[in-house]
Amino acid sequence: MKLRFASMTVGLTLGITAAVVVACGVTAYFYSAHYFQRILDMARTSAQAQGELIHTALEHAMLNNDRAQIAQMIAGFGQAARVEQLILLDHNGVPRYSSSPLNKQEDFRIGSPTCQACHRNPPDRRQSSLVIETRGGAVLRTVLPIRNRPECHRCHSAAQSINGVLILDYDAGGVRAAMTRDLRWLVAGTGALTFFIVGSIFIVIRLSVLRRLQRLETTARLVSQGDLKRRAPVEGSDTLAWLSQEFNMMADSVSRLVGEVSAQRERLETVINSIDDGIVVLDPQRRIIAANDAYLRRTGRARDQVIGCHCFQLGIGSCNLPDCPTLAYLETGSQQVRICEYRGSSGKVSWEEIHVSPVRDAAGNTTHVVEVWRDISERRAAEANLAESHRLASLGVLASGYSHELNTPLGTVLTCIEGILRETPTSRVRAADEARIRDHATIAREQLLRCRSVTQQFLRLSRGQSHEDTVVDLGDAIDGAQRLVSPMARARSVEIVVHPLPCGIQVRAGEAKLQDLLINLLLNAVQASQPGGKVHIEARLGADVRIRVRDSGCGIPQDCLKRIFEPFFSMRQGGTGLGLFLSLNAVRSWGGDILVESAPGKGSVFEVVLPAIHLEPDATTVLEAQP
């Protein structure tokens, strides 16, 4: 700021100085020219008068034809002050008398340059006195003709008009020296006057203009930096005061407009932040311009960490779609809708629907892109439940009849097997055979009971009844599932390895559904394993209960990994595709989830995550005793 005003001051000073110098110089030039002409006129008048006096005195001596007196008078008058030379010429221009020795090269004929200075002009325009340049320097020459009067006819012919010429040369150098001396004083005075005028103008401009402009500039800078309450001081009633008043009025208008814009912006931000859907505004380079609170909560970042960043640089919680809807819109120009699944930092899986819409200017060009992220996890779950309800309703009628018809033969078979179990100890068989028969009969009885439980569950579902969850001991559930799957595992030469479980692991779930879940996972692992392979099942207790079923089978391709929980999707020929779908819904109804890690040729790991409960022994007994 100081540099700008310093340059302005220098510019004004130089401009004013130049103007004053030019004005004073022109004035001094014309004044010096006029002054020189005036001095020259005074010298010419003085020379004219002195020449007339000498002419009169010489005429008297000429009438007496006293040549000695004429020569004496010429010599005497030539010694006068400022007289450079006094010459008397005859009518032919030949010098007769001179106050000083004549220069042989000096020519007084009519055609000489010195004489032509006057004779080249018409007679009416000739001057009797003129400054001319001679070989000796500049002189003021006065020429006085000696006319041929009747008294002179006794010596001169009456036919000639003049008898001679008297030339009086004044030293012009003295005139010029005086003029030069006066001109120096004039220049000195003009310079002093110029300095005084320039200094006065600079002080006046500095105090009355630049200082006020500097205040106005400081106020404008502070207002532009956000100090909207700052106003310029108004001093006087001149143009700068009017300018300050207009600036203050403009600042008031800007303050009102900024206040209104800020209020509108706050209202708009309040409205946008009150929306549960995540809203983010991107520029054509996919840099984030604005985002609401819902989107910031989704990314887990602060606003200043998000604004200005590219959306694909946010990492966890950002868009992980390979087909970016914003890029698709920028390429095609049509609105885009995508559905994506992502897992948050807490491990919770949710589904979101992304809508991409443009923001266009008056010319119809896209300036920004708005993405709206809507959580559709509940809607998707409701749609899945609705689809399941429709499918189960369709199967309900068939299941009801099927269960009714199947219960009769199952009851008969169950009665027979129980009879075998009762009569086996009294039969005449060997002890080894007896143990094997009882083992087979026991497994058959458990499977028949499981079949009856399944048919009863189908009947409840067909009637719209639900089964209440209870506290289940996880160790018993795993042992029961392993015992039921072992025959099939032995048939496929696959070993099921149950790792030791911590004591007292209990979960709240449906006992039959939990056993179906474990049987389903173990059967899938056994079917995916090669002969001689192993299936490991283990459980860990922490903040939650985690059940891991791991095999070393063929693995699951990545394109199928996201679809294995969809209904009616199966990778095994002859599979129904309902086992994992029903298992996932059951686990999520208990507040848990199923995680999968798999790669082709490296086997799979299914991890069931369930909320853990910790009960006192007597409390557990009471809960188990309830019907």
C-alpha angles and dihedrals in degrees: 000000000000089000092053093050091043090054090047090050092049091048093050091045093050092045094049091043092052091048093048093045092050092047093048092043093052090046091048091048095052091041092051091048091050091044092050091049090050093050089046091051090050091050090046091051091048091048091047092052093046090046091052090051092050090044091054093047092049093048090060091052090045091054088054089046088227101158095176090055091048091053091046092049092048090051092046097048090046090063093060120117117279091006108130098180140346118203132178116204128191122232090275093057094253114142111244101170132017134177091219135026110285122238108244091219094054111106122200097181120124093253096052118110093244092053094042089060085080105018095057087071124072115266093253091056098045118114124217091218126042138161109239136174116242132175088265094051138268116334136176101236120199116192119198119181119220103222124215104247125182090259088062097053093091089069102021132049115259089225094074121077099210133030098203148322130260113212118197115187118197121196105254091189091077090052090051093045091054091047092049091050091050090045091055091054088047092053092047091050092046091051092050090048090048092051091049093048093046092047092048092048091047092052092047092048092044094052102034102031117016096042091051092044089051090054090048091049092049091051092048091051093049091048091050089051091057105271093126093168094063116106134186117251114250113218124176128338103276130111094281091052089051089048091052091050091050091047091051090050089051091048090051090052091047091049091052092047092047090049091050091046091048091050091048090047092050091050091048092048090048091052093046093045091051090061114098092212117088112248124191130172118212132187121225089273089055093249113150112248100172138357135181127232094262091059091046091052088050093053094040092226137116121254095250089053092054106039111091095015125113112255093234091058096064095086117194113043096017127110111298097178116128087210101058109205093210092054089046090053093047089052099042104024092223127115115266134212124190136175117209137176121218137171117226127220089269090056094249114143119219138168124229134189115217121206118190119199130171132238109214133192127226091279092054095251119140110248100168141006124225120210119196115197114199123186106229097170093114092043091048091048090048090049090049090049090047091050090047090048091051092048093045091046089053089049093040096080091046092043092049094054092038093051092047093050094042096049092067097058090037089056091049093049090046091053091050094049091048087051090053090051091051095046099040097085091054095048122098101249134125120266094247092050090045092055093047093048091049091048092051092044091049092051090046090050092050092048091049090050089049090050090051089048089052093049090047089050090051089051091051092048092049088052093047093248122143130210117237118234120242137186107279128193105233095207093057091047092051092046092050093048092047092050092051095047096043096086092056091044091053090048089056094041092243122140121220110211116198111197118215112276128216112254121258101021106160132172134186108241144112106289095215093043092048091052090047088051093052093043090050093051093046093047091050091049092048092048091049093050127089122235108284093027128128133229115204124202122185139156134211129197121214133114083336138007116265121193114191124196110188129182135174095222135124096299129218124281116240094242089057097040094083093048103049092095094051115107117260092011112126134163092199120081109246093019119135096217092225102100100080092035093056091040093054092048091049093049093047090049085059091052096258140102142218119237123196132201117180144145130183111271094007102080131240138271120206113192120192113202116199132170111260124230125198115204133178114245094250092046090051090052092051092050093047090049093057115097 
